[in-house]
Amino acid sequence: DLVVADHGWAGRAGQRGLDSVGYADCNDPALFIGEAEGTVQVTVPLDDHVTSPRHYDPMTAYLLDAAGLTPQS
């Protein structure tokens, strides 16, 4: 099982022994600490006060490409 969730859900899943990847606001250190302790596999830093989700387009494109999910032209 793999949990991909925001900081609260991913942190709890990690504490319960589930593999988890979490998105955490840059000023909320709990999930980053969980990653350092080994209970969370990956923490992706984000800012929850971004005015437009389009600011994350470059990151989304990178992640899709790295996962081999880039749309074919």
DARADA-V286991 format. One line per field, one symbol per residue. phi: phi as a letter, one per 20 degrees, with the letter a starting at -180 (. if undefined). psi: psi as a letter, one per 20 degrees, with the letter a starting at -180 (. if undefined). A space follows every 10 residues. Layout:
# DARADA-V286991
phi: ???
psi: ???
This chain:
# DARADA-V286991
phi: .cdcbfgfff fffffenefb ccdcfgddfg fffgffenec fbddfcdfdf fbfffegfff ffffffemdf gfe
psi: qpporrgggh ggghhjjqpq pqpqqhjnig hhghghijip gppoprojkp hpihijghgg ggggghjkjp qq.
